[in-house]
Amino acid sequence: MLKLANCLLVIDLQNGVCKSEQPVARLNQLIKGVNARIDAYQAENRPIIFIQHNDETLIAGQSTWQIMPELNVPKTAIFVQKTHADSFWQTNLQTLLSQMQIKSLEICGAQTEYCVDTTIKVAHHLGYQLQMVAGLSTTTDNAYMTAEQTIAFYEGIWQGRFLKLAKMDGQNNRLFWCTTTKN
C-alpha cells in the first residue's frame, strides 16, 4: 500500500488553467484522482496546500483564478499564491513547510511541463522526498506532442530521478509503487 507523504501539494488546478479555450487532458479523471488523494490526506489529518498561479489572465478573486469547484477543498486547506512556474520562488511555501516540519510531498496538478515540472525539480533540489500518482498531472496538446505524450514523457523523467511514482492496480483498485528506476 502507498504510504502518504507528510503533505499534499495541489498545483494550479484553477478554472483558467484547466478550463480555458484548450481544456487540459483527462480533466474528469484528474478531478476524481485528486479528490481521492485529498480525501486520503484529510482522513489522516495531513496538510493539503493549494498553489494558485497569478498573472494577467489569472487575477486574484476572478473566476479564472479560483480553484475548480469540483475539487474537495477542505476547510483546513492552506493556499499559496505564486507568479512563477516555481511554487517556491518568492512565495511563503518553503517557510510553511519548514514551520510544519514537512520533509515529504505528494504533488499533483497542472500544467505538467511548466509549474508541476519546475516545482518538482526545485523541491527535489531543496531536499524534499517527493511522490506522485501517475496521471495526476495534466496539460494541453502542444505543437510537438499530445497532452498524453507530454504527461508520459515527464513522468518518465521524474520517476526514480526526482520522485517515486505510484500507479493504480486496475484489478484491486490499489496504488503501488512503480519499480522502474531511471539514472
Secondary structure, 3 states (H helix, E strand, C coil): CCCCCCEEEEECCEHHHHCCCCCCCCHHHHHHHHHHHHHHHHHCCCCEEEEEECCCCCCCCCCCCCECCCCCCCCCCEEEEECCCCCCCCCCHHHHHHHCCCCEEEEEEECHHHHHHHHHHHHHHCCCEEEEECCCEECCCCCCCCHHHHHHHHHHHHECCCEEEEEEECCCCEEEECCCCCC
